[in-house]
Amino acid sequence: MAKNRFKKEKRSVTGLRGVVLPIVSFSALFLLFLSGLSSISKTTQAQQQASLAAAIRRSAVHCYATEGAYPASLSYLKEHYGIRYDEKKYLVDYEVFASNLMPEITVIART
C-alpha cells in the first residue's frame, strides 16, 4: 500500500518531553510570581518605615509649634500626640540634643 505524501502524520509527544515541559513551565512561572510578590513586600515595608519616620517628625514639629519646645522623649509623643506603631516590627531611635533643636529620628525595621 502506498503512503500519502500530502497527509501529515500526527506526532505523539510521549516520554519525558511530554511531562517535563509543562512542569518546567509551571515552575518558572511560579518562581516569577514569588519573586514579584517578594519585591512588592519589600517595597511596602520600606514605604511603611518612611511613613512612620515622617509621622514622628510631623508630631515633633507640631509639638514644637504648639508648646515651644521639641518633645523630650518618644513616650511623650506617644502619650500626647497619638503616635502608635508596632514595636515588634520597628525600632525607633529618638535622640534629643536640646529643646530648640530638631531631634534625630531613626526608624529601623526589625527582621
mmCIF file of the C-alpha atoms, coordinates in Angstrom:
data_MODEL
# 
_entry.id   MODEL 
# 
loop_
_atom_site.group_PDB 
_atom_site.id 
_atom_site.type_symbol 
_atom_site.label_atom_id 
_atom_site.label_alt_id 
_atom_site.label_comp_id 
_atom_site.label_asym_id 
_atom_site.label_entity_id 
_atom_site.label_seq_id 
_atom_site.pdbx_PDB_ins_code 
_atom_site.Cartn_x 
_atom_site.Cartn_y 
_atom_site.Cartn_z 
_atom_site.occupancy 
_atom_site.B_iso_or_equiv 
_atom_site.pdbx_formal_charge 
_atom_site.auth_seq_id 
_atom_site.auth_comp_id 
_atom_site.auth_asym_id 
_atom_site.auth_atom_id 
_atom_site.pdbx_PDB_model_num 
ATOM 1   C CA . MET A 1 1   ? 0.000  0.000  0.000  1.00 0.00 ? 1   MET A CA 1 
ATOM 2   C CA . ALA A 1 2   ? 1.349  3.401  -0.964 1.00 0.00 ? 2   ALA A CA 1 
ATOM 3   C CA . LYS A 1 3   ? 1.842  6.217  1.532  1.00 0.00 ? 3   LYS A CA 1 
ATOM 4   C CA . ASN A 1 4   ? 0.114  9.532  1.018  1.00 0.00 ? 4   ASN A CA 1 
ATOM 5   C CA . ARG A 1 5   ? 2.870  12.133 0.890  1.00 0.00 ? 5   ARG A CA 1 
ATOM 6   C CA . PHE A 1 6   ? 0.498  15.060 1.401  1.00 0.00 ? 6   PHE A CA 1 
ATOM 7   C CA . LYS A 1 7   ? -1.161 13.871 4.592  1.00 0.00 ? 7   LYS A CA 1 
ATOM 8   C CA . LYS A 1 8   ? 0.638  14.942 7.764  1.00 0.00 ? 8   LYS A CA 1 
ATOM 9   C CA . GLU A 1 9   ? 1.140  12.267 10.314 1.00 0.00 ? 9   GLU A CA 1 
ATOM 10  C CA . LYS A 1 10  ? 0.445  13.162 13.930 1.00 0.00 ? 10  LYS A CA 1 
ATOM 11  C CA . ARG A 1 11  ? 3.490  13.033 16.082 1.00 0.00 ? 11  ARG A CA 1 
ATOM 12  C CA . SER A 1 12  ? 2.827  11.832 19.568 1.00 0.00 ? 12  SER A CA 1 
ATOM 13  C CA . VAL A 1 13  ? 4.507  13.641 22.413 1.00 0.00 ? 13  VAL A CA 1 
ATOM 14  C CA . THR A 1 14  ? 5.438  10.867 24.728 1.00 0.00 ? 14  THR A CA 1 
ATOM 15  C CA . GLY A 1 15  ? 8.015  10.161 27.286 1.00 0.00 ? 15  GLY A CA 1 
ATOM 16  C CA . LEU A 1 16  ? 9.831  12.714 29.380 1.00 0.00 ? 16  LEU A CA 1 
ATOM 17  C CA . ARG A 1 17  ? 9.305  15.622 26.979 1.00 0.00 ? 17  ARG A CA 1 
ATOM 18  C CA . GLY A 1 18  ? 5.541  15.481 27.366 1.00 0.00 ? 18  GLY A CA 1 
ATOM 19  C CA . VAL A 1 19  ? 5.725  15.565 31.164 1.00 0.00 ? 19  VAL A CA 1 
ATOM 20  C CA . VAL A 1 20  ? 8.802  17.663 31.873 1.00 0.00 ? 20  VAL A CA 1 
ATOM 21  C CA . LEU A 1 21  ? 7.949  20.635 29.638 1.00 0.00 ? 21  LEU A CA 1 
ATOM 22  C CA . PRO A 1 22  ? 4.697  21.566 31.463 1.00 0.00 ? 22  PRO A CA 1 
ATOM 23  C CA . ILE A 1 23  ? 6.316  21.064 34.867 1.00 0.00 ? 23  ILE A CA 1 
ATOM 24  C CA . VAL A 1 24  ? 9.295  23.261 33.981 1.00 0.00 ? 24  VAL A CA 1 
ATOM 25  C CA . SER A 1 25  ? 6.995  25.932 32.503 1.00 0.00 ? 25  SER A CA 1 
ATOM 26  C CA . PHE A 1 26  ? 4.764  25.951 35.579 1.00 0.00 ? 26  PHE A CA 1 
ATOM 27  C CA . SER A 1 27  ? 7.776  26.078 37.925 1.00 0.00 ? 27  SER A CA 1 
ATOM 28  C CA . ALA A 1 28  ? 9.286  29.024 36.045 1.00 0.00 ? 28  ALA A CA 1 
ATOM 29  C CA . LEU A 1 29  ? 6.006  30.974 36.182 1.00 0.00 ? 29  LEU A CA 1 
ATOM 30  C CA . PHE A 1 30  ? 5.583  30.162 39.870 1.00 0.00 ? 30  PHE A CA 1 
ATOM 31  C CA . LEU A 1 31  ? 9.110  31.395 40.670 1.00 0.00 ? 31  LEU A CA 1 
ATOM 32  C CA . LEU A 1 32  ? 8.467  34.625 38.752 1.00 0.00 ? 32  LEU A CA 1 
ATOM 33  C CA . PHE A 1 33  ? 5.260  35.118 40.748 1.00 0.00 ? 33  PHE A CA 1 
ATOM 34  C CA . LEU A 1 34  ? 7.067  34.573 44.075 1.00 0.00 ? 34  LEU A CA 1 
ATOM 35  C CA . SER A 1 35  ? 9.850  36.962 43.063 1.00 0.00 ? 35  SER A CA 1 
ATOM 36  C CA . GLY A 1 36  ? 7.314  39.673 42.193 1.00 0.00 ? 36  GLY A CA 1 
ATOM 37  C CA . LEU A 1 37  ? 5.456  39.107 45.452 1.00 0.00 ? 37  LEU A CA 1 
ATOM 38  C CA . SER A 1 38  ? 8.690  39.417 47.426 1.00 0.00 ? 38  SER A CA 1 
ATOM 39  C CA . SER A 1 39  ? 9.571  42.638 45.628 1.00 0.00 ? 39  SER A CA 1 
ATOM 40  C CA . ILE A 1 40  ? 6.168  44.152 46.413 1.00 0.00 ? 40  ILE A CA 1 
ATOM 41  C CA . SER A 1 41  ? 6.511  43.138 50.058 1.00 0.00 ? 41  SER A CA 1 
ATOM 42  C CA . LYS A 1 42  ? 9.931  44.811 50.370 1.00 0.00 ? 42  LYS A CA 1 
ATOM 43  C CA . THR A 1 43  ? 8.647  47.990 48.726 1.00 0.00 ? 43  THR A CA 1 
ATOM 44  C CA . THR A 1 44  ? 5.644  48.118 51.057 1.00 0.00 ? 44  THR A CA 1 
ATOM 45  C CA . GLN A 1 45  ? 7.823  47.647 54.133 1.00 0.00 ? 45  GLN A CA 1 
ATOM 46  C CA . ALA A 1 46  ? 10.145 50.461 53.027 1.00 0.00 ? 46  ALA A CA 1 
ATOM 47  C CA . GLN A 1 47  ? 7.167  52.774 52.488 1.00 0.00 ? 47  GLN A CA 1 
ATOM 48  C CA . GLN A 1 48  ? 5.744  51.927 55.926 1.00 0.00 ? 48  GLN A CA 1 
ATOM 49  C CA . GLN A 1 49  ? 9.112  52.658 57.510 1.00 0.00 ? 49  GLN A CA 1 
ATOM 50  C CA . ALA A 1 50  ? 9.369  56.030 55.760 1.00 0.00 ? 50  ALA A CA 1 
ATOM 51  C CA . SER A 1 51  ? 5.775  56.859 56.686 1.00 0.00 ? 51  SER A CA 1 
ATOM 52  C CA . LEU A 1 52  ? 6.429  56.140 60.364 1.00 0.00 ? 52  LEU A CA 1 
ATOM 53  C CA . ALA A 1 53  ? 9.537  58.354 60.371 1.00 0.00 ? 53  ALA A CA 1 
ATOM 54  C CA . ALA A 1 54  ? 7.573  61.165 58.685 1.00 0.00 ? 54  ALA A CA 1 
ATOM 55  C CA . ALA A 1 55  ? 4.714  60.837 61.184 1.00 0.00 ? 55  ALA A CA 1 
ATOM 56  C CA . ILE A 1 56  ? 7.102  61.104 64.139 1.00 0.00 ? 56  ILE A CA 1 
ATOM 57  C CA . ARG A 1 57  ? 8.790  64.158 62.592 1.00 0.00 ? 57  ARG A CA 1 
ATOM 58  C CA . ARG A 1 58  ? 5.428  65.843 61.944 1.00 0.00 ? 58  ARG A CA 1 
ATOM 59  C CA . SER A 1 59  ? 4.343  65.198 65.527 1.00 0.00 ? 59  SER A CA 1 
ATOM 60  C CA . ALA A 1 60  ? 7.606  66.580 66.885 1.00 0.00 ? 60  ALA A CA 1 
ATOM 61  C CA . VAL A 1 61  ? 7.260  69.733 64.741 1.00 0.00 ? 61  VAL A CA 1 
ATOM 62  C CA . HIS A 1 62  ? 3.626  70.091 65.803 1.00 0.00 ? 62  HIS A CA 1 
ATOM 63  C CA . CYS A 1 63  ? 4.710  69.830 69.442 1.00 0.00 ? 63  CYS A CA 1 
ATOM 64  C CA . TYR A 1 64  ? 7.367  72.492 68.858 1.00 0.00 ? 64  TYR A CA 1 
ATOM 65  C CA . ALA A 1 65  ? 4.808  74.788 67.211 1.00 0.00 ? 65  ALA A CA 1 
ATOM 66  C CA . THR A 1 66  ? 2.244  74.425 69.992 1.00 0.00 ? 66  THR A CA 1 
ATOM 67  C CA . GLU A 1 67  ? 4.440  74.086 73.089 1.00 0.00 ? 67  GLU A CA 1 
ATOM 68  C CA . GLY A 1 68  ? 7.585  75.975 72.074 1.00 0.00 ? 68  GLY A CA 1 
ATOM 69  C CA . ALA A 1 69  ? 9.950  73.009 72.537 1.00 0.00 ? 69  ALA A CA 1 
ATOM 70  C CA . TYR A 1 70  ? 10.545 69.662 70.908 1.00 0.00 ? 70  TYR A CA 1 
ATOM 71  C CA . PRO A 1 71  ? 9.355  66.685 72.988 1.00 0.00 ? 71  PRO A CA 1 
ATOM 72  C CA . ALA A 1 72  ? 11.947 65.281 75.362 1.00 0.00 ? 72  ALA A CA 1 
ATOM 73  C CA . SER A 1 73  ? 11.163 61.660 74.524 1.00 0.00 ? 73  SER A CA 1 
ATOM 74  C CA . LEU A 1 74  ? 9.301  59.397 72.174 1.00 0.00 ? 74  LEU A CA 1 
ATOM 75  C CA . SER A 1 75  ? 6.998  58.333 75.001 1.00 0.00 ? 75  SER A CA 1 
ATOM 76  C CA . TYR A 1 76  ? 5.810  61.963 75.281 1.00 0.00 ? 76  TYR A CA 1 
ATOM 77  C CA . LEU A 1 77  ? 4.807  61.851 71.607 1.00 0.00 ? 77  LEU A CA 1 
ATOM 78  C CA . LYS A 1 78  ? 3.019  58.554 72.199 1.00 0.00 ? 78  LYS A CA 1 
ATOM 79  C CA . GLU A 1 79  ? 1.055  59.907 75.160 1.00 0.00 ? 79  GLU A CA 1 
ATOM 80  C CA . HIS A 1 80  ? 0.168  63.384 73.921 1.00 0.00 ? 80  HIS A CA 1 
ATOM 81  C CA . TYR A 1 81  ? 0.272  63.238 70.118 1.00 0.00 ? 81  TYR A CA 1 
ATOM 82  C CA . GLY A 1 82  ? -1.097 59.765 69.364 1.00 0.00 ? 82  GLY A CA 1 
ATOM 83  C CA . ILE A 1 83  ? 1.946  58.122 67.806 1.00 0.00 ? 83  ILE A CA 1 
ATOM 84  C CA . ARG A 1 84  ? 1.291  54.388 67.518 1.00 0.00 ? 84  ARG A CA 1 
ATOM 85  C CA . TYR A 1 85  ? 3.396  51.744 65.783 1.00 0.00 ? 85  TYR A CA 1 
ATOM 86  C CA . ASP A 1 86  ? 4.188  48.052 66.020 1.00 0.00 ? 86  ASP A CA 1 
ATOM 87  C CA . GLU A 1 87  ? 7.189  47.871 68.351 1.00 0.00 ? 87  GLU A CA 1 
ATOM 88  C CA . LYS A 1 88  ? 7.824  44.261 67.341 1.00 0.00 ? 88  LYS A CA 1 
ATOM 89  C CA . LYS A 1 89  ? 8.213  45.356 63.716 1.00 0.00 ? 89  LYS A CA 1 
ATOM 90  C CA . TYR A 1 90  ? 10.094 48.671 64.051 1.00 0.00 ? 90  TYR A CA 1 
ATOM 91  C CA . LEU A 1 91  ? 12.805 50.063 66.294 1.00 0.00 ? 91  LEU A CA 1 
ATOM 92  C CA . VAL A 1 92  ? 12.629 53.842 66.688 1.00 0.00 ? 92  VAL A CA 1 
ATOM 93  C CA . ASP A 1 93  ? 15.674 55.776 67.894 1.00 0.00 ? 93  ASP A CA 1 
ATOM 94  C CA . TYR A 1 94  ? 14.713 59.257 69.115 1.00 0.00 ? 94  TYR A CA 1 
ATOM 95  C CA . GLU A 1 95  ? 17.686 61.366 70.217 1.00 0.00 ? 95  GLU A CA 1 
ATOM 96  C CA . VAL A 1 96  ? 17.186 64.856 71.649 1.00 0.00 ? 96  VAL A CA 1 
ATOM 97  C CA . PHE A 1 97  ? 20.080 67.336 71.770 1.00 0.00 ? 97  PHE A CA 1 
ATOM 98  C CA . ALA A 1 98  ? 18.280 70.430 73.016 1.00 0.00 ? 98  ALA A CA 1 
ATOM 99  C CA . SER A 1 99  ? 14.687 71.554 73.357 1.00 0.00 ? 99  SER A CA 1 
ATOM 100 C CA . ASN A 1 100 ? 15.060 74.009 70.471 1.00 0.00 ? 100 ASN A CA 1 
ATOM 101 C CA . LEU A 1 101 ? 16.806 71.623 68.007 1.00 0.00 ? 101 LEU A CA 1 
ATOM 102 C CA . MET A 1 102 ? 15.011 69.022 65.919 1.00 0.00 ? 102 MET A CA 1 
ATOM 103 C CA . PRO A 1 103 ? 15.617 65.560 67.395 1.00 0.00 ? 103 PRO A CA 1 
ATOM 104 C CA . GLU A 1 104 ? 17.390 62.891 65.397 1.00 0.00 ? 104 GLU A CA 1 
ATOM 105 C CA . ILE A 1 105 ? 14.786 60.288 64.392 1.00 0.00 ? 105 ILE A CA 1 
ATOM 106 C CA . THR A 1 106 ? 15.800 56.887 63.015 1.00 0.00 ? 106 THR A CA 1 
ATOM 107 C CA . VAL A 1 107 ? 13.369 54.087 62.180 1.00 0.00 ? 107 VAL A CA 1 
ATOM 108 C CA . ILE A 1 108 ? 14.793 50.604 61.619 1.00 0.00 ? 108 ILE A CA 1 
ATOM 109 C CA . ALA A 1 109 ? 12.781 47.564 60.544 1.00 0.00 ? 109 ALA A CA 1 
ATOM 110 C CA . ARG A 1 110 ? 13.302 44.515 62.729 1.00 0.00 ? 110 ARG A CA 1 
ATOM 111 C CA . THR A 1 111 ? 13.727 41.214 60.961 1.00 0.00 ? 111 THR A CA 1 
# 
